[in-house]
Amino acid sequence: MLQVARLAPRLLGEASPLVEEFLRSQLNEDGGFRDRAGASDLYYTVFGLEGLLALQADLPAGRVVGYLRGFGEGDGLDLIHLTCLARCWAALPPVYQLDAPGAALLQRMEAFRAADGGYDVNPGAEQGTLYGCFLALGGYGDLGAALPDPDGVLRCIRSLRAWDGGYANQHDMPAGLTPSTAAAATLLRHLGGPADPNLASWLLERCHAEGGFYATPFAPIPDLLSTATALHALAGLQADLAAIKEPCLDFIDSLWTNRGGFYGNWTEEDLDCEYTYYGLLALGHLSL
């Protein structure tokens, strides 16, 4: 994802410094990037660092590493924040990565393996989720390790295929979601699972006529998370994006502000690092 997000400045042009300035404004004194309440959070720190890397800007590594050290070996973190801790360490220059508790983080991640072979964000689950599997694959990759038992993860993914042809995040959801289906497409590609020839058309059907992707057919408006993840999955599926390129660019432009950040959708009033990164990722794909 980061490799593609680095192409965003092609379309941002002279606006790139504004985006960098916004991301830097989200850094707290303790070295963490702020959530929407203003508190430092590992989840938002990932997007702050990844956003700056996408812009090929200097990282505030000296400050961030102090924040990361405060989490030690990740004791007490759920899978979301555990994998975020791994991603943050991996984002820093190699000299700082010497302090990363890689072996301990790998050991802790296996506690989130579900009984069905997938992963869940909480330990001891009977069934995995697509989000959990996606986090685990990224976490192992960030720590330079192979994902254990990929066949178990593939079984979990296949079990989450919904009646409408998409993928649900978990078993109690009635229909496929755009981000979950995009995650399934990406996981299947990385894990060598059989390609699903219908996923590209399923995702393209979620594209709004004026650009952007809906999370579900019942969503009233498109959103930036669904748009960025759908575009990423479609690129991996080698789908032709020509017909949706200009509408999607218009949609993303409608979410950008001269403060340098991107809103998550047309109703949002708050800016954050997460959706600003999704804006960069979407622009990167549309720049190709």
N, C-alpha and C positions, 0 to 999 in steps of 0.2 A: 504493500500500500504506500509506504513512504517513498519508494522509488517513483511512483506515479505522481504522488502529491508534489514532488519536487518540480514537476512540469507546470504547476499552477502559475508561477510568475510570467510565463509566456502570455497568459491572458490578463493577468492582473496589471502588468506593465508598471506604470508610475504609482499605482495604488499599493504595490508590495510593501513599501516602507510603513504605510499606515497599518497594514495587517501586523507587521512585526512590532510596531509600537503598541498596538492593542494587546498582543500576546505578552509583551514585557510588562504591561500595566497590570496583568493578572498575577504576577509573582509577589508573594508575601515575603515579609522580612525573614521568616524562618526557612525560606528556600522552597516552599511548596507553592503550587499554583492554586488559585482560589476556586471554590465551588460557587454556586449562585448565592449562597448566604455570606460569602466572603471568607470562609474558613479554608485553610489549606487541606487538600485532599489528594491522595495518590492517584485516583481516577483522573482528575482534572490535570494533575501534573504530567501524566502521560501525554495528554493532548497539547499541553503547553510546550513540552519539549519536542514532540513530533511536529508541531506547527512551525517552530523555529528551525528545526532541521529541514523541513520542506522548503523554507525560504532561504536555506543555506546561510543562516545567521549564526552568530556566535552564541553558544549556550552559557547560561550563568552557572556553569558546572560546580564551581566552588561553593556556591550557596546551596544548590540542590543536593549535593552529596551529604551535607550536614543534615538535611531533612530526611534523606533516605536512611542514614545511619540510625536515626531515632526509631526505626521499625525493626532493627536487629535482624533476626532470622525469620521474621514474618509470623511469629507466634500470635495466634488469635485472629488472624486475618481470614476473611472468606476468600473464595477462589478469585473473585473479581479483583480485590485489592492485593492478593498475593501475586497474581500475574501482572498487575500494574506495577508492583514493586520490582519484579523481574524486568519488565519493559523499561522502566525508568533507569535501572542500572545499565541495561544494554544500550540505552540511548546516549550515555555519557562517553566521553573520550576514554580510550583504553587505560590510561594511567589511573583513572578513578575506578574503573571496574575491578581493580585488584582488591577492593574492599567488599565486593559483592558476595553475599553468602550463598553462592550458587548451589552447592551440594545440599544445604539445608532447605532451600526453596524447592528443589526438585523432590526431596523426600516429602515435604508438606503437601505438594500438589497431588500426590497419589492418594492422600486422604479423601480427596473429592471424587475419586472414581466411584461411579454408581454400580449397583449390582448387575445392571444389564450391559456393562462394558463401556458406557459413556461416562460423562462427567457432569456434575451438578455444581452450582455455586455454593452449596452447603454440603458438609460431609454426611456420609451415611445414607444417601438417597437410594431408593430402589431403582429409579429410572433417571437416566441422564437427560440433559436438555441440549439443544443446539448451541445455545449461548455458552453453556459450560464446556462443550466439546471444542468450540471455537477458541475460547480462552485458553484451554489446556494446550491445544496445538501451538498457539502463539507463545505461551509461557515456556514450553519445552524448547521451541525454536530460539527464543531469546536467550536461553541458558545453554545453548549449544548442544542440546541432547535430543535424541530421537524419541518420539512419542511411543510409550509402551503399548503393546497390544492394539495396533491400529485397526485390526479386524473387529475388535469389540466396539470401537468408536463407529466404524462403518455400520455395524448392526444397529447401533443406537440411532444413527442418522436415518437408516431405512425405515425404522419403526415410527419415525415422526413424519412420514409422508402423509399428507392430508388428503381428504376425499376430492378436493378441487385441483389436485396436481401439484400444489405447492407444499411447503414444509411448515409445520407448526413448531414453535419453540419447545413445547412440552405436550404431554399426552392428553391433558384435559382441555386443550384448545380446539375449537371446532373447525378451524380452517387455516389455510396457510397465511403466513405473514411475509411481507416483502423482505424485511431484514433477515428473517429466519431462512427464507428460501435462498436469499443471496449467500448466507453463511453456509448453507448446505451445498450449494454449487461450488463454493470455494473449497470447502473441506473435501468434497468428493474428488476434486481436481488434485489437491495436494496429497491425498491419501491413496490415490490410484484406484478409486472406486469406479464402477462403470458409469460412463457419462449418461446423463438423462437428456435425451434430445428435445424434451418438451419444456425444459426450464427457461430457455431464452424467451420463447413465446409467452410463457406464463408471466415472466417479469415485464416484458414489453407491454402486456395488456394492463399493467398497473400504472402506466405512464399517463399523466394528465394531458389533455389536448393542448394546454398552454404551457406545458413543461413541468418537470418534477414528477416524482413517483408517490403514489398513495401507499400507506402501510397496509391497508386492506381495501377491498372494493367498497366498503361501507364508510371509509374515512371521508370526512367532508372536504378536506384539502390535502394537497401533497405536503411532504416534509423533507427536510434536508438529509436526515439520517437515512430514510428509505431511498432517497435519490442517490446519495453517494454509494451506499452499499449495493444498490441495483446496478449502477454503472460499473462498479468494480467487478461484480459477478458477470455481467454481460461481456465485459472486455475479456475476462478469462474464458468465457464460452465462445469467444470470437464472433460475437453477434455484430451485425451491421448497425451502427448507431447514427448513420447519416440523417435519417428521417427525424430523429428526436434531438439532434445536436443543438440547433438554434433555439427551439423552445426551451430546452433545459438550461441553456446559457441565459436566456431571458429570466427564467425562474430563479436561478442562482443570483443573478444581478438584482432581482427584486428583494432579496434577503440581505444584501450587503449594505453596510452603513459607512458613512465617512468617518466613523470612529475606528474603523478598521476591522470590525468583527462581522460575523454573519448570524442572523437570526435562524432559529430552527424551523420556523414556518411563518406564515403571514400574520398570525395572531400573537406571536411572541413579542415581549417587551424587554427581555433581558438578553444580554450577550454573554457568551462564555467561550472558553478554549475549545470545548468539545465540538460545538457546531461550527466554530471557525475552522477547525481542522477538517471537518467534513466538507466544508466549502472548498478548501484547498484540494482535497481528494477528488471531488467531483470536477472541479476545473481542470485538474491534471488529466483526467480521462477525456474530457471534452477538448483538450488542446491537441490531441493526437489526430 
